[in-house]
Amino acid sequence: MNIVIIEDEPLAAEKLVNYVTRFDANANVLKICDKVADVIAFFQAEPEVDLIFSDIELLDGQVFNAFEEVDLPCPVIFTTSYNAFWTQAFDNQGIAYLLKPFTYKRFTSAMTNYESLKANLTQTKQLIQNQSTKRYKSRFLLKHANAVSILNVEDVVCIRAASGVLSAYDSAGNHHLLSGNSMTELEAELNPEHFFRLNRSDIVNIHFVTSFENYGKETLAVNVSHINEPLITSKTRTSEFKKWLAS
């Protein structure tokens, strides 16, 4: 863990270093800054920092003056003798506010809060990564009497539901019965960048949408290649459909 300490009182800085190493023997204090100018110069170099401990009143002004000039790469635990800067502290990536003199117990409480936030952030990043790398359906296997044929997803113009039966319409003008999925389940398996559910019964491929026009109040008639009739958006999906096309 890489740590920066912003503190203009040598004894207070030394105390923080002791607390940090006591809490985590592997922690690395990269820098101790005691002036606004030092803070700006250090962070303009874009160092890899995991956590900042920062006093507020420095030798040449308030630390907030420095934070306005740089992009902070991590959370800040503020350590100060003044209780008047709470709002500014938490507007500047603050996650804890330690009033001097503070005990090691208060310090560990702030560090536990930091580690909890870090763990949640790591979990969130992992979820985002998992979603971004999700593998979507690439083909349908179509069962016939004595054989199985393949329909590639990119050739699907739209998927329509009627009386509980799903059919995929392809770019050659054919339609194929699909089995084993509900409309909602199938929607989740298709790449949302390419496929959009217009209503309860129709999912359309963006590559085959040719135009759309108003159809009644808050609905659209969507014209699709190889389909003889327009597909109608539901009122609840019209706005999202426009955003999807524009994205």
Phi, psi and omega in degrees: 000122180266126186234142173242135178248126177249106188200130181261359177256113184306318181293321178293321178296318179296320179298318179296317178301317179296317179297317181299310183290331176292322180285320182216105183296340181266000180294145182240112176278104185289322189201146170241116181253138179241002180226154175302316181299322179294320180298314180299311182299319183293312185280342174293340177279359178054057179287160176273105184235137180263331184202143178241133167255126187223126165287170182253311179272112180253181184298326184241024177136187180276146182297334179300330177298324178287318183296336177289341185261350185226162174264114181287131184271000188198175177291164180233133168256115183274137179232114188207160177270356186247141179255016186264003187244022183304310185298312179297323180299312183281349170279349181242048174066022178288138176241351177201156184224102183261118178275128178287145353278137181245151183273168176296329178297316177295322178299312181295327177297317178295319180293323177296321176298316178299314182295326177294315178297319180297318179295318178295321179295318178298318179295318179296317178299321180294320178297318179296318179296318179297321179292320182290336181256011180300137179265123180262165180301134180248344181201158173250138173262118185256119183273132175241183184304310184234014184204171175231126177252165184244132174242113179289140184300324182294344178268358181277120179283312178199166175234130184235146178245135177214122180055037177082001180254130180261138178229137175258129178258130184255175185287353176266001179090007180265159173233148188228134178286135178249146181227156172096352182226148167276169179298319181294318179296318180293321178303319181290337182272347183262145181296118183292348174287335185250333185238141182222136178272114184282328185197193182295337191243351187228131170242132185240148176269126184301332183289349181245004175283122183259327180190170172209158181213161180298142180217096184071197183272120175065024175227161181232148170261116185258121180269130186231137179303141174071006176243127188287336182239149179291152175261135188257128177286150170281160181300324183284346184251351186300311182297316180295326178297316179298317178297320181298315179296325184277347185281000000 
